Amino acid sequence: MPQTLSSTSMFTPCGFSPHLHTSKEDEQGGLIFQDGNLTSASLEALIQHLIPTTDYYPEARIRKFGPKILQLLTEWTETFPYDFQEERMIGHLKDMIHRIAPCDEAYWKKMNQLLQTLNQKLATLSHGQEGIVKISAAVSDKLVAFKSKPPSIQREILSVCSDPYTLAQQLTHVELERLSHIGPEEFVQAFVHKDPLDGTKTCFSDQKKTSNLEAYVKWFNRLCYLVATEICMPAKKKQRAQVIEFFIDVARECFNIGNFNSLMAIISGMNMSPVSRLKKTWSKVKTAKFFILEHQMDPTGNFYNYRTALRGAAHRSLTAHSNREKIVIPFFSLLIKDIYFLNEGCANRLPNGHVNFEKFLELAKQVGEFITWKQVECPFEQDPNIIHYLHTAPIFTEDGLYLASYESESPENQTEKDRWKSLRSTILGKT
């Protein structure tokens, strides 16, 4: 079924220990080291350790810390550009620049270049976000308007693309394009409404938007409904069976590519009740390949089979010699739920009040993998006509799907007959 951000009943929290236990520790001013590495600290000591001040770092030592501060600011602005949309944050950044720049003209040039790059990136991200919002708005309009069966002149997917391999590649284009606009800060904004280390203070005066993340979830839902619409639309049983087999082949190719999000959307669309009830249609389908794909994405064991396949794709990506082998597009709803449970199920602080490094390192690992995957360039040639169809083709609402399903294969019991009669009256305006 189409995914939401709140369906958590199918999943178990991470098997990750919320508390960190270390041995042979060496404490220095509230900082705990193990084997020479910082493993735990109070928030106050950590801030004191990381952030220089004019008193803490004498001018003579700025040359030593300048490159590290520059590296920190560069990685921060590249990874979390949305943090600097507000004038207040830009002001803090410029203030830091003025503290460092006087010691070396080279830093001044690098800092100015950093600001220019940041401005360009913010402009690019804003443009991309605006485009996604416009597409989502257009799709929503069509979803609301398209309640009944489409007219006979309505195009079908097989008239636009009859090759399952090509459609799988174009779906991968869409997935990577939409993923590229999701910044890691959106995961933070989706789950953290307060300072994660303080239960009373709000972290930001104005919460940043998560529109790119939400638009991506809406894309998954749209693809589910598009698949179901394409299957329920044909009047003849043979044609419906042909569409089902076509999407099975598309889903299999998505699996081979490493596009698990489209794969799950296609399977979910075919498992929607208006489609699954078409028994006469399914009797004409060679379902062996479909059952294999269903097994791969089976939620049993907290999606054990899928997670195994994802690890295989991730390993392939690390040793890849081409962009095609680098593609890893995770089942996005499950990724969000994993991050949610890690954030909610593991303590931010240890019993001694120190920051839980273990938790935040695991969060950084998961988000870091996502950042790597979303930066892969799609190696397939783009087909604008197919992509336009995927984004704009009218799709049924749930009621529209049931109506089309009942008209394709008659209701089998009184409950279905009553619903069919009600839908015809409501949607088609019949009394």
Residue pairs with C-beta under 8 A, 6 or more apart in sequence:
1 224
1 268
1 271
1 272
2 220
2 221
2 224
2 225
2 268
3 217
3 220
3 221
3 268
3 332
3 333
4 217
4 333
5 190
5 214
5 217
5 333
5 336
7 333
8 337
8 340
8 341
10 299
11 302
11 334
11 337
11 338
11 341
12 302
12 341
13 341
13 342
13 344
13 345
14 338
14 341
14 342
14 345
14 346
14 362
16 342
16 345
16 346
16 358
16 359
16 362
17 346
17 358
18 345
18 346
18 347
18 356
18 359
19 347
19 350
19 351
19 356
20 39
20 40
20 350
20 356
20 357
20 358
22 32
22 34
22 39
22 40
23 34
24 34
24 35
25 32
25 33
25 34
25 39
25 40
26 32
26 33
26 34
27 33
29 45
29 48
30 41
30 42
30 44
30 45
30 48
31 38
31 40
31 41
31 45
31 46
31 49
32 38
32 39
32 40
32 41
32 354
33 39
38 49
38 357
39 357
40 350
40 352
40 354
40 355
40 357
41 49
41 354
41 355
41 357
42 353
42 354
42 355
43 197
43 355
46 355
48 56
52 65
52 69
52 99
54 99
57 65
59 103
62 100
62 103
63 103
63 104
66 100
66 103
66 104
66 107
69 96
69 100
70 100
70 107
70 110
70 111
70 114
73 93
73 96
73 111
73 114
74 114
76 83
77 83
77 84
77 93
77 114
77 117
77 118
77 121
78 117
78 121
79 183
79 184
79 371
80 183
80 184
80 185
81 118
81 121
81 122
81 125
81 183
82 122
82 125
82 183
82 185
82 186
82 208
83 89
83 185
84 90
84 93
84 118
84 122
85 122
85 208
86 206
93 115
93 118
94 115
97 108
97 111
97 112
97 115
100 107
100 111
101 107
101 108
101 111
125 181
125 183
128 180
128 181
128 212
129 181
129 211
129 212
132 178
132 181
132 211
132 212
132 215
133 211
133 215
135 215
135 391
136 215
136 218
136 219
138 391
138 392
139 218
139 222
139 391
139 392
140 218
142 392
142 394
142 395
143 222
143 225
143 395
143 397
144 397
145 394
146 394
146 395
146 396
146 397
146 400
147 396
147 397
147 399
147 400
147 427
148 400
148 403
148 427
148 428
149 233
149 400
149 403
149 404
149 407
150 233
150 394
154 233
154 394
155 389
155 393
156 230
156 233
156 234
156 243
157 167
157 226
157 230
157 243
157 246
157 389
157 393
158 242
158 243
158 246
160 385
160 386
160 389
161 167
161 170
161 383
161 386
161 389
162 246
164 246
164 247
164 249
164 250
164 252
164 253
165 249
165 253
166 383
166 386
167 250
167 386
168 250
168 251
168 253
168 254
168 257
168 259
168 262
169 253
169 257
169 380
169 381
170 380
170 382
170 383
170 386
170 387
170 390
171 223
171 250
171 254
171 259
171 262
171 390
172 254
172 257
172 259
172 262
172 327
172 329
172 378
172 380
173 378
173 380
173 382
173 387
174 219
174 262
174 387
174 390
174 391
175 259
175 261
175 262
175 329
176 327
176 329
176 374
176 376
176 377
176 378
177 378
178 212
178 215
178 216
178 219
179 216
179 329
179 373
179 374
180 374
180 375
181 212
182 212
182 213
182 216
182 374
183 212
184 367
184 370
184 371
185 208
186 208
186 210
186 212
186 213
187 213
187 336
187 339
187 367
189 207
189 208
189 209
189 210
190 210
190 213
190 336
190 340
191 339
191 340
191 343
191 344
192 203
192 343
193 202
193 203
193 207
194 200
194 201
194 202
194 203
195 201
195 202
195 203
196 203
196 343
196 348
197 348
197 349
197 355
213 336
216 332
217 332
217 333
220 261
220 264
220 265
220 332
220 333
222 395
223 262
223 265
223 266
223 269
223 390
224 265
224 268
224 269
224 272
225 269
225 395
225 396
225 397
225 401
226 269
226 390
226 393
226 395
227 247
227 265
227 266
227 269
227 270
228 269
228 270
228 272
228 274
228 275
228 396
228 401
229 393
229 394
229 395
229 396
229 400
229 401
229 404
230 243
230 247
231 240
231 243
231 244
231 247
231 269
231 270
231 275
231 278
231 281
232 240
232 274
232 275
232 278
232 396
232 401
232 404
232 405
232 408
233 243
233 404
234 240
234 242
234 243
234 408
235 408
237 280
237 281
237 284
237 408
237 409
238 284
240 278
240 281
240 408
241 281
241 282
241 284
241 285
244 270
244 281
244 282
244 285
244 290
245 285
245 286
247 266
247 269
247 270
248 270
248 285
248 289
248 290
248 293
249 289
250 266
251 262
251 263
251 266
251 267
251 290
251 293
252 289
252 293
254 260
254 262
254 263
254 266
255 263
255 293
255 296
255 309
257 324
257 327
258 313
258 316
258 317
258 327
258 328
258 329
259 327
259 329
260 297
260 306
260 309
260 310
260 313
260 329
260 330
260 331
261 329
261 330
261 331
261 332
262 329
263 293
263 296
263 297
263 331
264 297
264 331
264 333
267 293
267 294
267 297
269 275
270 276
270 290
271 294
272 401
273 402
274 398
274 401
274 402
274 404
274 405
275 401
275 405
276 282
277 405
277 409
277 412
278 405
278 408
278 409
279 409
280 409
281 408
281 409
295 305
296 305
296 306
296 309
297 303
297 305
297 306
297 331
298 305
298 306
303 331
303 334
306 331
306 334
310 328
310 330
310 331
313 327
313 328
314 328
314 369
316 325
317 325
317 326
317 327
317 328
317 372
317 373
317 376
319 325
320 326
322 379
323 376
323 377
323 378
323 379
324 379
324 380
326 376
327 373
327 376
327 378
327 379
328 373
328 376
329 373
330 370
330 373
335 366
335 370
338 366
339 363
339 366
339 367
342 359
342 362
342 363
342 366
343 363
346 356
346 358
346 359
346 362
347 356
347 359
348 355
348 356
348 359
349 355
349 356
350 356
396 403
396 404
399 423
399 426
399 427
400 427
402 419
402 420
402 423
403 420
403 423
403 424
403 427
403 428
406 416
406 419
406 420
406 423
411 417
411 419
411 420
424 430
425 431
